[in-house]
């Protein structure tokens, strides 16, 4: 069985355990047309606009 030759410090151990497992919240941007929150660089699901022009026709 593998056994470490030297003890790892508490700081080194804690650095390893710190941020690896945390999930990040998804990035959201406001739609310039309707103000709804949407994913950046994606068509707005609420109004169908992208970069100031209508890409998808949304039924109201």
C-alpha positions in Angstrom: 0.0 0.0 0.0 1.3 3.5 -0.8 2.3 5.5 2.2 3.3 9.2 2.0 7.0 9.9 3.0 6.2 13.2 4.6 3.2 14.8 6.2 1.3 17.4 4.1 0.7 20.7 6.0 -2.8 21.8 7.1 -2.6 24.7 4.7 -1.8 22.4 1.7 -4.6 20.0 2.7 -7.1 22.8 3.1 -6.1 24.4 -0.3 -6.9 21.2 -2.0 -10.3 20.9 -0.3 -11.3 24.5 -0.7 -13.1 25.3 -4.1 -13.1 22.2 -6.1 -16.6 20.9 -5.2 -18.5 24.2 -5.3 -21.0 24.9 -8.2 -21.2 28.3 -9.8 -24.5 30.0 -10.4 -25.3 30.4 -14.1 -24.4 33.8 -15.7 -27.5 35.9 -16.6 -27.9 39.0 -18.6 -30.8 41.4 -19.1 -32.6 41.4 -22.4 -32.1 44.8 -24.1 -35.6 44.7 -25.5 -37.9 43.4 -22.7 -35.6 43.4 -19.6 -36.1 39.7 -18.9 -33.1 37.7 -17.5 -31.6 35.4 -20.1 -28.4 33.5 -20.8 -25.7 35.7 -22.5 -25.3 35.3 -26.3 -28.6 33.5 -26.6 -32.0 34.5 -28.0 -34.5 35.8 -25.4 -37.2 33.2 -24.8 -39.6 35.9 -23.7 -39.5 38.2 -26.8 -37.5 36.3 -29.4 -34.9 39.1 -29.9 -31.2 38.8 -30.3 -28.8 41.8 -30.8 -31.7 44.2 -31.5 -33.5 42.1 -34.2 -36.3 39.6 -34.0 -35.0 36.1 -34.6 -37.9 34.0 -33.3 -41.6 34.9 -33.5 -43.1 34.4 -30.1 -46.9 34.1 -29.7 -48.3 36.3 -26.9 
